[in-house]
Amino acid sequence: MERLLDIINSRYSCRSYLDKAVEEEKVAYLKECMRLAPSAVNKQPWRFRIVRSQQGRAKLQSCYSRPWFNEAPLYVLATLLHDEEWVRADGKPHGNIDVAIAVEHLCLAATEQGLGSCWVCNFDAKLCHELFELPENEEPVVIIPLGYPVSSGTPPKTRKTPEELFLEA
């Protein structure tokens, strides 16, 4: 069994996908990993659209047009339901954090399954909202392209040192 640290270490932002469909069993596994993600007060203020159809793919590709993005055989559009998110006593909403936790569950599970993924946040969220005819309370947060990576192996990563990140209090 692969250790979680090994999965985390091998996960990277994949920007080159094979022209190969993701098997339904793997999609079901990814869905379950997202469903089980924790959220504040267990509200799960999210929706995930599994986008495989040509029509749905074209919608997403018009919101974020990059050649590598268009290669992915599958996308997950993660949205936040503002009327369902927990709000801290000082008024800070927690929904974006909740969505991020569930999406990272997706990305790590995808890596475990031999799939590549990439966080795409720099997309036209307003156009995405319109094209998918989302209700007013639902906000597109991130698009995750998924598929089999063209190359194997993990590209080098630059990370801060532990001394830069961890403080004793």
C-alpha angles and dihedrals in degrees: 000000000000117000119240091238089057091052091048091049093050095047114101140157101279114208101171124061135185119239091251128119120240110244118249092238090059092047089052090050092051091049091053092049090053093045092055095051115121122247136181109286085352090275095141093205094188145096126200121205113202103212117199105129120101089239094052092043091052090052092053092043090056089054093050117016116191125136093234092048091054091057095067113106093207138029135191115209108201116201135185123227102213094194090058101045121107116244121208119234091259091056099260110143115221100199099102089052091050092050091048092053092051093045092051088051085056094049094048092046089049090053090050089053093051094257130131124227139178133197109237112189100146096081133117098271094179092054090045090052090052098043093050091042093230120184116255094257093055119086126190106234108172142354118217116197111205134191147107111307118240092226130038123226131054120275115233115276130209113216134168117258121258089250090059094049111036126065129181115228 
